[in-house]
């Protein structure tokens, strides 16, 4: 890697100040120096080849390679210096015309312009620049490292929004693109943050927020990186099951319920749709631990969630009626959650059950139907009796007649002293209309009234009533009632003497 790269040539500066200028190949006494590569790019870590060809004779002196020109130049190859740690070697050793070099494990720090330079010795034996090539500008291309996706350090519950980060580094040039996917669905994310590393390469970080759902057990996040140095995008992934926690739903059953005395009742605790698979179940009867039975391990469902069934058997004695059975579930080292139900026992000595389950639904329906029918029949009988009684009352009250004293008038006042002034009342009983004779025969001061019908009444249904108002009748002694004229008369005449 770049950090482990050896120096090109001890990092020494050129002690010779250049005296030549220009960019073209220079000619002196038939000598030429050509550097054909104007620009070249190399991938980080690869070997860079720089070409330099000389021709003609320029006198004694070496051909060196310099990085940069001017006061800041740096010698990277000198044939007079043997450095085993150097990464620079000549392509054709001992050649007088081919001065091509190779730089292995090229790093971003090696980026610059390289010159092939011919030196000659002056009269004092010091190397002086005689000629240089046009220079080769070297750039580097570094591929980004495989993307690494990281998430929360601990598991999170459903419906929580948590950040996930994608990182890559060591790339060059700076331009890079990042895309996020959840399974095959594209996701929105913030723009990536690009920073410069120590070796003049770049690092990238991108973050996306994800809300976890129950179906994410088999889902994965994908970070896709695109860079000019890559023939195809790089991808990093993260399985959401690594941080997802789905708490279980619990269902408790008691079979049978209610139970007969001394029968066995099976209590089942069904722990459904949870993740991860770590779960434990314990049982309590009225707060006292009892031993239950579990399936050997949780069963994995098609969606990736798990299910576990645990049960315990309890003897249904009368003393245990109303006992509370608890199922305690501990999932993934979380706080325990309790679920409970009650043991109900039927009591045959009481003719039924000992609680609100004494009567099942079918028996209750039968009793309700019977009660409704009986109520309807009772109302019907009461209505019939009421109609019969009403008819009897009407029969007793008809026919009837009332006898009232007429109002006094001026004419009546003048006749009051007449002893022969009588008041008659005819009572018609609405039976067969027959001509009858009057049967009442009274003296002038009689207050006796006789009513005779065709026959004596034999029962309540044959009674005939007459209401006689005799407020102003005199207090004369009663006379014997006259005998009826003939049997079978339905007509009665009443004669009243006024005071």
Buried (B, 14 or more C-beta within 10 A) or exposed (E): EBEEBBBBBBEBEBEBEBEBEEEEBBEBEEBBBBBEBEEBBBBBBEEBEBBBBBBEEBEEBBBBBBBBBEEEBBBBBBEEEEBEEBBBEBBEEEEEEBBBBBBBBBBBBBBBBBBBBBBBBEEEEEBBBBBBBBBBEBEBBBBBBEBEBEBBEEBBEBEEEBEBBBBBBBBBBEEBEBBBBBEEEEBEBEEBEBEEBEBBBBBBBBBBEBEBEBEBBEBBBBBBBBBEBBEEBBBBEBBBBEBBBBBBEBEBEBEEBBBEBEBEBBBBBBBBBBBBBEBBBBBBBEEEEBEBEBEEEBEEBEEBBBBBBBBBEBEBEEEBBEBEBBBBBBBBEBEEBEBEBEBBBBBEEEEEBBBEEBEEEEEEEEEEEEEEEEEEEEEEEEEEEEEEEEEEEEEEEEEEBEBEBEEEEEEEEEEEEEEEBBBEBEBEBEEEEEEBEBBBBBEBBBBBBBBBBBEEEEEEEEEBBBEBEBEEBEEBEEEEBBEBEEEEBBBBBBBBBBE
